[in-house]
Amino acid sequence: MLTFNLQQTNLQPPTNQPPTNQPSTFNKPTLNKLIFNLGLSATLRERAQLI
């Protein structure tokens, strides 16, 4: 549930922050992909436990 909420908020463009002025280790597509992969692996792990 936490990863889903994070992914939802990351998909929205930032409104009150300048896009290039603050340094970040991840750009948004990388961060979204990382969160998506974490959520996907968690789902697969749950399915594997159910089987």
mmCIF file as gemmi writes it, N, C-alpha and C atoms, coordinates in Angstrom:
data_model
loop_
_atom_site.group_PDB
_atom_site.id
_atom_site.type_symbol
_atom_site.label_atom_id
_atom_site.label_alt_id
_atom_site.label_comp_id
_atom_site.label_asym_id
_atom_site.label_entity_id
_atom_site.label_seq_id
_atom_site.pdbx_PDB_ins_code
_atom_site.Cartn_x
_atom_site.Cartn_y
_atom_site.Cartn_z
_atom_site.occupancy
_atom_site.B_iso_or_equiv
_atom_site.pdbx_formal_charge
_atom_site.auth_seq_id
_atom_site.auth_asym_id
_atom_site.pdbx_PDB_model_num
ATOM 1 N N . MET Axp A 1 ? 0.835 -1.2 0 1 0 ? 1 A 1
ATOM 2 C CA . MET Axp A 1 ? 0 0 0 1 0 ? 1 A 1
ATOM 3 C C . MET Axp A 1 ? 0.873 1.254 0 1 0 ? 1 A 1
ATOM 4 N N . LEU Axp A 2 ? 1.989 1.189 0.715 1 0 ? 2 A 1
ATOM 5 C CA . LEU Axp A 2 ? 2.895 2.337 0.775 1 0 ? 2 A 1
ATOM 6 C C . LEU Axp A 2 ? 3.537 2.603 -0.579 1 0 ? 2 A 1
ATOM 7 N N . THR Axp A 3 ? 3.956 1.534 -1.278 1 0 ? 3 A 1
ATOM 8 C CA . THR Axp A 3 ? 4.587 1.722 -2.578 1 0 ? 3 A 1
ATOM 9 C C . THR Axp A 3 ? 3.59 2.288 -3.588 1 0 ? 3 A 1
ATOM 10 N N . PHE Axp A 4 ? 2.34 1.864 -3.485 1 0 ? 4 A 1
ATOM 11 C CA . PHE Axp A 4 ? 1.322 2.374 -4.405 1 0 ? 4 A 1
ATOM 12 C C . PHE Axp A 4 ? 1.126 3.87 -4.209 1 0 ? 4 A 1
ATOM 13 N N . ASN Axp A 5 ? 1.059 4.294 -2.944 1 0 ? 5 A 1
ATOM 14 C CA . ASN Axp A 5 ? 0.881 5.722 -2.667 1 0 ? 5 A 1
ATOM 15 C C . ASN Axp A 5 ? 2.086 6.533 -3.13 1 0 ? 5 A 1
ATOM 16 N N . LEU Axp A 6 ? 3.283 6.012 -2.942 1 0 ? 6 A 1
ATOM 17 C CA . LEU Axp A 6 ? 4.486 6.708 -3.378 1 0 ? 6 A 1
ATOM 18 C C . LEU Axp A 6 ? 4.505 6.849 -4.898 1 0 ? 6 A 1
ATOM 19 N N . GLN Axp A 7 ? 4.093 5.771 -5.581 1 0 ? 7 A 1
ATOM 20 C CA . GLN Axp A 7 ? 4.094 5.824 -7.037 1 0 ? 7 A 1
ATOM 21 C C . GLN Axp A 7 ? 3.068 6.84 -7.535 1 0 ? 7 A 1
ATOM 22 N N . GLN Axp A 8 ? 1.915 6.894 -6.89 1 0 ? 8 A 1
ATOM 23 C CA . GLN Axp A 8 ? 0.899 7.864 -7.294 1 0 ? 8 A 1
ATOM 24 C C . GLN Axp A 8 ? 1.409 9.298 -7.154 1 0 ? 8 A 1
ATOM 25 N N . THR Axp A 9 ? 2.054 9.618 -6.039 1 0 ? 9 A 1
ATOM 26 C CA . THR Axp A 9 ? 2.514 10.99 -5.833 1 0 ? 9 A 1
ATOM 27 C C . THR Axp A 9 ? 3.692 11.318 -6.75 1 0 ? 9 A 1
ATOM 28 N N . ASN Axp A 10 ? 4.529 10.322 -7.067 1 0 ? 10 A 1
ATOM 29 C CA . ASN Axp A 10 ? 5.687 10.606 -7.919 1 0 ? 10 A 1
ATOM 30 C C . ASN Axp A 10 ? 5.293 10.846 -9.371 1 0 ? 10 A 1
ATOM 31 N N . LEU Axp A 11 ? 4.122 10.334 -9.772 1 0 ? 11 A 1
ATOM 32 C CA . LEU Axp A 11 ? 3.685 10.536 -11.146 1 0 ? 11 A 1
ATOM 33 C C . LEU Axp A 11 ? 3.228 11.964 -11.381 1 0 ? 11 A 1
ATOM 34 N N . GLN Axp A 12 ? 2.873 12.676 -10.335 1 0 ? 12 A 1
ATOM 35 C CA . GLN Axp A 12 ? 2.436 14.053 -10.496 1 0 ? 12 A 1
ATOM 36 C C . GLN Axp A 12 ? 3.646 14.969 -10.628 1 0 ? 12 A 1
ATOM 37 N N . PRO Axp A 13 ? 3.585 15.944 -11.543 1 0 ? 13 A 1
ATOM 38 C CA . PRO Axp A 13 ? 4.698 16.887 -11.673 1 0 ? 13 A 1
ATOM 39 C C . PRO Axp A 13 ? 4.772 17.819 -10.467 1 0 ? 13 A 1
ATOM 40 N N . PRO Axp A 14 ? 5.971 18.184 -10.042 1 0 ? 14 A 1
ATOM 41 C CA . PRO Axp A 14 ? 6.103 19.084 -8.895 1 0 ? 14 A 1
ATOM 42 C C . PRO Axp A 14 ? 5.623 20.479 -9.25 1 0 ? 14 A 1
ATOM 43 N N . THR Axp A 15 ? 4.856 21.094 -8.357 1 0 ? 15 A 1
ATOM 44 C CA . THR Axp A 15 ? 4.285 22.399 -8.658 1 0 ? 15 A 1
ATOM 45 C C . THR Axp A 15 ? 5.002 23.513 -7.906 1 0 ? 15 A 1
ATOM 46 N N . ASN Axp A 16 ? 5.38 23.272 -6.651 1 0 ? 16 A 1
ATOM 47 C CA . ASN Axp A 16 ? 5.96 24.346 -5.838 1 0 ? 16 A 1
ATOM 48 C C . ASN Axp A 16 ? 7.486 24.284 -5.778 1 0 ? 16 A 1
ATOM 49 N N . GLN Axp A 17 ? 8.093 23.354 -6.505 1 0 ? 17 A 1
ATOM 50 C CA . GLN Axp A 17 ? 9.544 23.23 -6.472 1 0 ? 17 A 1
ATOM 51 C C . GLN Axp A 17 ? 10.116 23.528 -7.857 1 0 ? 17 A 1
ATOM 52 N N . PRO Axp A 18 ? 11.258 24.21 -7.916 1 0 ? 18 A 1
ATOM 53 C CA . PRO Axp A 18 ? 11.955 24.34 -9.205 1 0 ? 18 A 1
ATOM 54 C C . PRO Axp A 18 ? 12.508 22.979 -9.635 1 0 ? 18 A 1
ATOM 55 N N . PRO Axp A 19 ? 12.327 22.585 -10.884 1 0 ? 19 A 1
ATOM 56 C CA . PRO Axp A 19 ? 12.674 21.219 -11.291 1 0 ? 19 A 1
ATOM 57 C C . PRO Axp A 19 ? 14.169 20.924 -11.331 1 0 ? 19 A 1
ATOM 58 N N . THR Axp A 20 ? 14.987 21.934 -11.633 1 0 ? 20 A 1
ATOM 59 C CA . THR Axp A 20 ? 16.405 21.64 -11.836 1 0 ? 20 A 1
ATOM 60 C C . THR Axp A 20 ? 17.303 22.174 -10.729 1 0 ? 20 A 1
ATOM 61 N N . ASN Axp A 21 ? 16.775 22.992 -9.824 1 0 ? 21 A 1
ATOM 62 C CA . ASN Axp A 21 ? 17.641 23.663 -8.855 1 0 ? 21 A 1
ATOM 63 C C . ASN Axp A 21 ? 18.079 22.765 -7.698 1 0 ? 21 A 1
ATOM 64 N N . GLN Axp A 22 ? 17.3 21.722 -7.418 1 0 ? 22 A 1
ATOM 65 C CA . GLN Axp A 22 ? 17.701 20.904 -6.272 1 0 ? 22 A 1
ATOM 66 C C . GLN Axp A 22 ? 18.33 19.599 -6.755 1 0 ? 22 A 1
ATOM 67 N N . PRO Axp A 23 ? 19.485 19.248 -6.172 1 0 ? 23 A 1
ATOM 68 C CA . PRO Axp A 23 ? 20.157 18.012 -6.569 1 0 ? 23 A 1
ATOM 69 C C . PRO Axp A 23 ? 19.421 16.791 -6.027 1 0 ? 23 A 1
ATOM 70 N N . SER Axp A 24 ? 19.344 15.76 -6.844 1 0 ? 24 A 1
ATOM 71 C CA . SER Axp A 24 ? 18.731 14.516 -6.384 1 0 ? 24 A 1
ATOM 72 C C . SER Axp A 24 ? 19.504 13.355 -6.99 1 0 ? 24 A 1
ATOM 73 N N . THR Axp A 25 ? 19.609 12.264 -6.248 1 0 ? 25 A 1
ATOM 74 C CA . THR Axp A 25 ? 20.37 11.121 -6.736 1 0 ? 25 A 1
ATOM 75 C C . THR Axp A 25 ? 19.585 10.377 -7.808 1 0 ? 25 A 1
ATOM 76 N N . PHE Axp A 26 ? 18.247 10.378 -7.696 1 0 ? 26 A 1
ATOM 77 C CA . PHE Axp A 26 ? 17.419 9.695 -8.678 1 0 ? 26 A 1
ATOM 78 C C . PHE Axp A 26 ? 16.655 10.721 -9.496 1 0 ? 26 A 1
ATOM 79 N N . ASN Axp A 27 ? 16.601 10.52 -10.801 1 0 ? 27 A 1
ATOM 80 C CA . ASN Axp A 27 ? 15.623 11.263 -11.568 1 0 ? 27 A 1
ATOM 81 C C . ASN Axp A 27 ? 14.281 10.542 -11.463 1 0 ? 27 A 1
ATOM 82 N N . LYS Axp A 28 ? 13.202 11.198 -11.845 1 0 ? 28 A 1
ATOM 83 C CA . LYS Axp A 28 ? 11.882 10.644 -11.578 1 0 ? 28 A 1
ATOM 84 C C . LYS Axp A 28 ? 11.596 9.324 -12.291 1 0 ? 28 A 1
ATOM 85 N N . PRO Axp A 29 ? 11.952 9.167 -13.576 1 0 ? 29 A 1
ATOM 86 C CA . PRO Axp A 29 ? 11.677 7.856 -14.197 1 0 ? 29 A 1
ATOM 87 C C . PRO Axp A 29 ? 12.392 6.699 -13.503 1 0 ? 29 A 1
ATOM 88 N N . THR Axp A 30 ? 13.634 6.927 -13.092 1 0 ? 30 A 1
ATOM 89 C CA . THR Axp A 30 ? 14.374 5.878 -12.393 1 0 ? 30 A 1
ATOM 90 C C . THR Axp A 30 ? 13.706 5.54 -11.073 1 0 ? 30 A 1
ATOM 91 N N . LEU Axp A 31 ? 13.278 6.568 -10.352 1 0 ? 31 A 1
ATOM 92 C CA . LEU Axp A 31 ? 12.639 6.34 -9.066 1 0 ? 31 A 1
ATOM 93 C C . LEU Axp A 31 ? 11.318 5.607 -9.239 1 0 ? 31 A 1
ATOM 94 N N . ASN Axp A 32 ? 10.551 5.992 -10.249 1 0 ? 32 A 1
ATOM 95 C CA . ASN Axp A 32 ? 9.282 5.311 -10.514 1 0 ? 32 A 1
ATOM 96 C C . ASN Axp A 32 ? 9.51 3.85 -10.875 1 0 ? 32 A 1
ATOM 97 N N . LYS Axp A 33 ? 10.526 3.594 -11.698 1 0 ? 33 A 1
ATOM 98 C CA . LYS Axp A 33 ? 10.811 2.22 -12.094 1 0 ? 33 A 1
ATOM 99 C C . LYS Axp A 33 ? 11.245 1.394 -10.893 1 0 ? 33 A 1
ATOM 100 N N . LEU Axp A 34 ? 12.05 2.003 -10.022 1 0 ? 34 A 1
ATOM 101 C CA . LEU Axp A 34 ? 12.517 1.312 -8.827 1 0 ? 34 A 1
ATOM 102 C C . LEU Axp A 34 ? 11.343 0.951 -7.917 1 0 ? 34 A 1
ATOM 103 N N . ILE Axp A 35 ? 10.461 1.918 -7.695 1 0 ? 35 A 1
ATOM 104 C CA . ILE Axp A 35 ? 9.292 1.675 -6.841 1 0 ? 35 A 1
ATOM 105 C C . ILE Axp A 35 ? 8.39 0.628 -7.48 1 0 ? 35 A 1
ATOM 106 N N . PHE Axp A 36 ? 8.209 0.704 -8.794 1 0 ? 36 A 1
ATOM 107 C CA . PHE Axp A 36 ? 7.369 -0.265 -9.486 1 0 ? 36 A 1
ATOM 108 C C . PHE Axp A 36 ? 7.959 -1.666 -9.36 1 0 ? 36 A 1
ATOM 109 N N . ASN Axp A 37 ? 9.279 -1.786 -9.531 1 0 ? 37 A 1
ATOM 110 C CA . ASN Axp A 37 ? 9.92 -3.089 -9.417 1 0 ? 37 A 1
ATOM 111 C C . ASN Axp A 37 ? 9.808 -3.642 -8.007 1 0 ? 37 A 1
ATOM 112 N N . LEU Axp A 38 ? 9.937 -2.773 -7 1 0 ? 38 A 1
ATOM 113 C CA . LEU Axp A 38 ? 9.796 -3.226 -5.62 1 0 ? 38 A 1
ATOM 114 C C . LEU Axp A 38 ? 8.373 -3.723 -5.368 1 0 ? 38 A 1
ATOM 115 N N . GLY Axp A 39 ? 7.388 -2.982 -5.851 1 0 ? 39 A 1
ATOM 116 C CA . GLY Axp A 39 ? 6.001 -3.402 -5.679 1 0 ? 39 A 1
ATOM 117 C C . GLY Axp A 39 ? 5.727 -4.701 -6.419 1 0 ? 39 A 1
ATOM 118 N N . LEU Axp A 40 ? 6.296 -4.845 -7.618 1 0 ? 40 A 1
ATOM 119 C CA . LEU Axp A 40 ? 6.073 -6.044 -8.415 1 0 ? 40 A 1
ATOM 120 C C . LEU Axp A 40 ? 6.695 -7.26 -7.748 1 0 ? 40 A 1
ATOM 121 N N . SER Axp A 41 ? 7.927 -7.121 -7.253 1 0 ? 41 A 1
ATOM 122 C CA . SER Axp A 41 ? 8.584 -8.252 -6.603 1 0 ? 41 A 1
ATOM 123 C C . SER Axp A 41 ? 7.853 -8.623 -5.318 1 0 ? 41 A 1
ATOM 124 N N . ALA Axp A 42 ? 7.319 -7.632 -4.608 1 0 ? 42 A 1
ATOM 125 C CA . ALA Axp A 42 ? 6.555 -7.929 -3.397 1 0 ? 42 A 1
ATOM 126 C C . ALA Axp A 42 ? 5.288 -8.702 -3.751 1 0 ? 42 A 1
ATOM 127 N N . THR Axp A 43 ? 4.628 -8.309 -4.844 1 0 ? 43 A 1
ATOM 128 C CA . THR Axp A 43 ? 3.418 -9.014 -5.263 1 0 ? 43 A 1
ATOM 129 C C . THR Axp A 43 ? 3.748 -10.44 -5.67 1 0 ? 43 A 1
ATOM 130 N N . LEU Axp A 44 ? 4.842 -10.62 -6.41 1 0 ? 44 A 1
ATOM 131 C CA . LEU Axp A 44 ? 5.23 -11.963 -6.831 1 0 ? 44 A 1
ATOM 132 C C . LEU Axp A 44 ? 5.589 -12.824 -5.629 1 0 ? 44 A 1
ATOM 133 N N . ARG Axp A 45 ? 6.214 -12.225 -4.628 1 0 ? 45 A 1
ATOM 134 C CA . ARG Axp A 45 ? 6.576 -12.964 -3.431 1 0 ? 45 A 1
ATOM 135 C C . ARG Axp A 45 ? 5.313 -13.414 -2.694 1 0 ? 45 A 1
ATOM 136 N N . GLU Axp A 46 ? 4.324 -12.533 -2.611 1 0 ? 46 A 1
ATOM 137 C CA . GLU Axp A 46 ? 3.075 -12.905 -1.95 1 0 ? 46 A 1
ATOM 138 C C . GLU Axp A 46 ? 2.378 -14.033 -2.707 1 0 ? 46 A 1
ATOM 139 N N . ARG Axp A 47 ? 2.392 -13.948 -4.032 1 0 ? 47 A 1
ATOM 140 C CA . ARG Axp A 47 ? 1.756 -15 -4.832 1 0 ? 47 A 1
ATOM 141 C C . ARG Axp A 47 ? 2.472 -16.328 -4.648 1 0 ? 47 A 1
ATOM 142 N N . ALA Axp A 48 ? 3.799 -16.266 -4.574 1 0 ? 48 A 1
ATOM 143 C CA . ALA Axp A 48 ? 4.572 -17.498 -4.403 1 0 ? 48 A 1
ATOM 144 C C . ALA Axp A 48 ? 4.257 -18.151 -3.054 1 0 ? 48 A 1
ATOM 145 N N . GLN Axp A 49 ? 4.012 -17.323 -2.041 1 0 ? 49 A 1
ATOM 146 C CA . GLN Axp A 49 ? 3.669 -17.876 -0.736 1 0 ? 49 A 1
ATOM 147 C C . GLN Axp A 49 ? 2.264 -18.485 -0.749 1 0 ? 49 A 1
ATOM 148 N N . LEU Axp A 50 ? 1.37 -17.918 -1.566 1 0 ? 50 A 1
ATOM 149 C CA . LEU Axp A 50 ? -0.001 -18.417 -1.608 1 0 ? 50 A 1
ATOM 150 C C . LEU Axp A 50 ? -0.08 -19.769 -2.305 1 0 ? 50 A 1
ATOM 151 N N . ILE Axp A 51 ? 0.778 -19.973 -3.299 1 0 ? 51 A 1
ATOM 152 C CA . ILE Axp A 51 ? 0.732 -21.226 -4.066 1 0 ? 51 A 1
ATOM 153 C C . ILE Axp A 51 ? 1.196 -22.4 -3.207 1 0 ? 51 A 1
